């Protein structure tokens, strides 16, 4: 039905951007989802129009009018079966900057696979990333490939492992191997996460002194807060932030402040259930003395 199709399409973008909570990449997922609301942010005015094209294919048009960068138009086509949560998802995007990107996602009860390819004729950029994670009863194993080129003998390979030690507690590691004309580098990252009905805490640390810690707490069914801390001992930098959200019946409010002097807020409201969405956003950078405001209007037929 039309309602089922629209509900599925509104969840496609979120599904493409999220990761399975059983994988190593999900250690900071709870806090990142709350801090990730700037993905809704758009400086200037953005119009989005989407509708089913034929069969399981949907077409979307996006027009962006902004003062920080040239105005642009993008068109994308998405394939997904509305009533099948395990259906593969394929999204192809073309814009006026002669850029082409393709995202493919396939999920099952025991695995997660994703591939992303991007190219730009005007910028001369071509890259891709592929990843696969398999889930076992008490642990997960994953691998990644990023811009691996056998002709130039360069690229990045990665493998990760996450073990459930006890209910709510998971420990794991991820190892990156980068090779190319400048040499070879190995970067191990160790991490852990503790989950309870009240909060989720996670920490990860690399051998180069990069520390990331996050805490997500649900104050009520409608209110959530999250905090994060990033420290890089080699570069001598650090940052921290606090984010909060409140969910109304048909709207959500996101706020965020960080140690770099940036304060941001986003209001997302459904004007018509599963059909019309309005997003108002604003950001002030006190350190740089800059500000930005935006409006997004999305229509789904």
ABEGO torsion letter per residue (X at the ends): XAAAAAAAAAAAAAAAABBBAABAAAAAAAAAAAAAAAAABBBEBBBBBBBBABEABBBBBBBBBBAABBBBBBBBBBBBBAABAABBBBBBBBBAAGBBBBBBBBBBAABBBBBBBBBBAAAGBBBBBBBBBBBBAABBBBBBBBGBBAAAGBEBBBBBBBBBABBGBBBBBBBBBBBEAAEBBBBBBBBBBBBBAABBBBBBBBAAGBBBBBBBBBABAABBBBBBBBBBAAAGBBBBBBBBBBBBAABBBBBBBBAAGBBBBBBBBBABBGABBBBBBBBBBAAAGBBBBBBBBBBBX
